[in-house]
Amino acid sequence: MNGKNMGSDMRMIVGVSGATGVEMSYYLLRALKDTENCEIHLILSEGAKVTWDLESSVPLEELTALADFIYDEKDLAAAVSSGSFVTDGMVILPCSMKTLAGISVGYAENLLIRAADVCLKEGRKVVLVPREMPFGKIHIENLKKASDLGCVIVPPVLTFYNNPRTLEDQIHHIIGKILLQFGISYEHFVPWTGAPKE
């Protein structure tokens, strides 16, 4: 995948909630693992483990093997729970509506939400990839609250302009859009370069 970090060393937090689409996080971790000098801190919720078993044929151990550090969501004493532990930010992929609600009101009942809360209070980037369809009014209100707090909302919507042919092509597009937020290039991402000239 040969991700390229445009800056110096990076330290990234990746949170995986119990929403559908957990296997997308595997693609994100693979890209980060291939990014030069990027340290990966992974938080897996209990719901994520359940959903992983229901949705993915990839063994969960293959996901965790890509991380440098792994945390249980109940471990509120973990390094990533403190602002003094400096990171480049956090991605929650996928982000459940429960996790979104907790972030939007600062109810840090677990490490996943606490780590996001810490990144926000320290002025670090937080990217949320919400999985729900359709969004209810409370979901939309919480998305706006999270955006107003500084979160970047990257919904995993379908792409068409780059002529995707497989589900994996769609996932690559989403991962590329996420990584753009951190200045990381992704070789499988096909950007828009303008309409062809006649």
C-alpha positions as CSV (number, residue, x, y, z in Angstrom):
1,M,0.0,0.0,0.0
2,N,3.0,2.2,0.6
3,G,1.3,5.0,2.4
4,K,3.4,8.1,2.6
5,N,3.6,10.4,5.7
6,M,4.1,13.9,4.4
7,G,5.5,15.1,7.8
8,S,7.7,13.6,10.6
9,D,6.9,10.7,12.9
10,M,3.2,10.1,13.6
11,R,1.2,8.6,16.5
12,M,-2.4,7.8,15.5
13,I,-5.3,6.5,17.5
14,V,-7.9,4.3,15.8
15,G,-11.1,3.4,17.5
16,V,-13.5,0.7,16.3
17,S,-17.1,0.8,17.6
18,G,-19.7,-1.8,17.2
19,A,-21.4,-0.3,14.2
20,T,-21.6,-2.3,10.9
21,G,-18.7,-1.9,8.6
22,V,-15.9,-2.9,11.1
23,E,-13.8,-4.5,8.4
24,M,-13.1,-1.0,6.9
25,S,-10.9,-0.5,10.0
26,Y,-8.7,-3.4,8.8
27,Y,-8.0,-1.5,5.6
28,L,-7.2,1.7,7.6
29,L,-4.8,-0.1,9.9
30,R,-3.0,-1.7,6.9
31,A,-2.6,1.7,5.3
32,L,-1.3,3.2,8.5
33,K,1.1,0.2,9.1
34,D,2.5,0.9,5.6
35,T,2.9,4.5,6.5
36,E,6.5,5.4,7.4
37,N,7.1,6.0,11.1
38,C,3.5,5.8,12.1
39,E,2.7,4.4,15.6
40,I,-0.8,2.9,15.8
41,H,-2.9,2.8,19.0
42,L,-6.0,0.7,18.6
43,I,-9.1,0.8,20.8
44,L,-11.6,-2.0,20.2
45,S,-15.0,-1.8,21.8
46,E,-16.8,-4.9,23.0
47,G,-19.5,-4.2,20.4
48,A,-16.8,-4.1,17.7
49,K,-15.6,-7.6,18.6
50,V,-19.2,-8.9,18.4
51,T,-19.8,-7.2,15.0
52,W,-16.4,-8.4,13.7
53,D,-17.4,-12.0,14.3
54,L,-20.8,-11.4,12.5
55,E,-19.4,-9.6,9.5
56,S,-15.8,-10.4,8.7
57,S,-14.0,-13.5,7.4
58,V,-10.7,-11.9,8.4
59,P,-9.6,-13.2,11.9
60,L,-9.7,-10.4,14.5
61,E,-6.1,-11.3,15.3
62,E,-5.1,-10.0,11.9
63,L,-6.5,-6.6,12.8
64,T,-4.9,-6.4,16.2
65,A,-1.5,-7.6,14.8
66,L,-1.4,-4.4,12.8
67,A,-1.5,-2.2,15.9
68,D,1.5,-1.2,18.0
69,F,-0.7,-0.9,21.1
70,I,-4.1,-2.3,21.8
71,Y,-6.5,-1.1,24.5
72,D,-9.7,-2.4,26.1
73,E,-12.5,0.2,26.1
74,K,-12.8,-0.2,29.9
75,D,-9.2,0.8,30.4
76,L,-9.7,4.5,31.4
77,A,-6.1,4.6,32.8
78,A,-4.6,3.9,29.4
79,A,-2.0,6.3,27.9
80,V,-4.4,7.6,25.3
81,S,-6.8,8.8,28.0
82,S,-4.5,11.7,28.8
83,G,-3.8,14.9,26.9
84,S,-0.2,14.7,28.0
85,F,0.2,11.7,25.8
86,V,0.7,13.5,22.5
87,T,-0.9,12.1,19.3
88,D,-1.7,13.4,15.8
89,G,-5.3,12.6,16.3
90,M,-7.9,9.9,16.1
91,V,-10.1,8.1,13.6
92,I,-13.3,6.2,14.7
93,L,-14.1,3.7,12.0
94,P,-16.9,2.8,12.0
95,C,-18.5,5.3,14.5
96,S,-21.8,4.0,16.0
97,M,-24.6,6.4,16.9
98,K,-24.0,5.6,20.6
99,T,-20.4,6.6,20.3
100,L,-21.3,9.7,18.3
101,A,-23.8,10.7,21.0
102,G,-21.2,10.3,23.8
103,I,-18.7,12.4,21.9
104,S,-21.2,15.2,21.1
105,V,-22.1,15.7,24.8
106,G,-18.8,14.8,26.4
107,Y,-20.1,11.6,28.1
108,A,-16.8,9.7,28.2
109,E,-18.0,6.5,29.6
110,N,-15.4,4.4,27.9
111,L,-11.9,4.8,26.5
112,L,-13.1,5.1,22.9
113,I,-15.1,8.3,23.8
114,R,-12.5,9.5,26.3
115,A,-9.7,9.4,23.8
116,A,-11.8,11.4,21.3
117,D,-12.7,13.9,24.1
118,V,-9.0,14.2,24.9
119,C,-8.1,14.9,21.2
120,L,-10.8,17.5,21.0
121,K,-9.8,19.4,24.1
122,E,-6.1,19.4,23.0
123,G,-7.0,20.7,19.5
124,R,-6.1,17.5,17.7
125,K,-8.0,16.1,14.7
126,V,-10.8,13.7,15.2
127,V,-12.3,11.9,12.2
128,L,-15.7,10.2,12.6
129,V,-17.0,7.7,10.1
130,P,-20.6,7.3,11.0
131,R,-22.5,4.2,9.9
132,E,-26.3,4.6,10.0
133,M,-29.0,4.8,7.3
134,P,-31.1,6.8,7.2
135,F,-30.0,9.3,9.8
136,G,-32.7,10.2,12.3
137,K,-33.1,13.7,13.5
138,I,-31.2,13.0,16.7
139,H,-28.3,11.5,14.7
140,I,-28.2,14.6,12.5
141,E,-28.3,16.9,15.6
142,N,-25.4,14.9,17.1
143,L,-23.4,15.0,13.9
144,K,-23.8,18.8,13.8
145,K,-22.7,19.0,17.5
146,A,-19.7,16.9,16.8
147,S,-18.8,19.0,13.8
148,D,-19.2,22.2,15.8
149,L,-16.8,20.7,18.4
150,G,-14.2,20.2,15.7
151,C,-14.8,16.6,14.5
152,V,-14.4,15.9,10.8
153,I,-17.4,13.8,9.6
154,V,-16.5,11.4,6.8
155,P,-19.5,9.3,6.0
156,P,-18.7,6.1,4.1
157,V,-20.8,7.0,1.0
158,L,-20.5,5.4,-2.4
159,T,-18.2,6.8,-5.0
160,F,-18.8,6.7,-8.8
161,Y,-16.5,9.2,-10.5
162,N,-13.5,6.9,-10.2
163,N,-15.3,4.0,-11.8
164,P,-15.2,1.5,-8.9
165,R,-15.9,-2.1,-9.8
166,T,-15.8,-3.8,-6.4
167,L,-16.7,-3.3,-2.8
168,E,-13.0,-3.1,-2.1
169,D,-12.7,-0.2,-4.5
170,Q,-15.3,1.6,-2.5
171,I,-13.5,0.9,0.7
172,H,-10.2,2.2,-0.8
173,H,-12.0,5.5,-1.6
174,I,-13.2,5.9,2.0
175,I,-9.8,5.1,3.4
176,G,-8.1,7.6,1.1
177,K,-10.5,10.3,2.1
178,I,-9.8,9.6,5.8
179,L,-6.0,9.6,5.3
180,L,-6.2,12.9,3.4
181,Q,-7.2,14.5,6.7
182,F,-3.8,13.6,8.1
183,G,-1.7,14.4,5.1
184,I,-1.1,10.7,4.2
185,S,-1.2,9.6,0.6
186,Y,-2.8,6.3,-0.3
187,E,-1.9,4.6,-3.5
188,H,-5.4,3.0,-3.9
189,F,-7.1,6.3,-3.7
190,V,-8.2,7.8,-7.1
191,P,-8.7,11.6,-6.8
192,W,-10.9,13.7,-9.0
193,T,-8.6,15.5,-11.6
194,G,-11.3,17.3,-13.6
195,A,-13.6,16.4,-16.4
196,P,-11.9,15.1,-19.5
197,K,-11.5,17.7,-22.2
198,E,-12.9,17.0,-25.6
